Amino acid sequence: MKGDSGMGWLLLILAILFELSGTTSMKLSEGFTRLWPSILMFVLYGASFTLLNFALTYIEVGVAYAIWSGVGIVLMTLVGFVLFKESFNINQLAWTVLIVVGVIGLKLSSKVH
């Protein structure tokens, strides 16, 4: 395993952003009824998984995957609320805050390998 932790975190951040874009494209594809968002979804998810794979050479898999999915959940919740006008109540806010706390805790307690 390589020792440049900064590169691992950069790759993970990029993987998260591509995952967020892929999930947004999934919503825009309207159940595969719109061609370009459907194609874009596969491309963006492919890029996300590729970058996540490379990030795993720097970051432990449990930590990387938990952060990838947790941050993705939080960001997609915000995109759903802002872009797609989806509902967001106090209970959802509370559980989302717990995800954020968990992600921060994982980052602070992780070791690079």
Phi, psi and omega in degrees: 000144181278159187256001182275091184295329179300320179295320179298316180291324176297314178299321179294317178299316178296320177300319179296316181295321177291323177296317178300315179294321178295319179291323175297318177297324178299315178297317181292339180288345179050056177068040181065023178268349177244123190298303189293317174297328178293314178295315181300323179303312181296319179296313182292320176295322176299317178295319180298311181294325177295314179294322176298319178301315178292324178298329181292348174283349181244330188237142178302142186299318181297318179291311182299314183292320179296318179291317179303311182285319181296312179294322177300317178299312182297312181294321180291327175298317178294318178298316179301318180291312186280309188277318186257004177056038178279157182288156178205110184252179185296324177296317178296322177299315181299315180290326177294320177299320178296323176297314179301315178300317178297318179297316178297317178299318177297317180298316182291330183261000183278152172241144179274141179245000000 
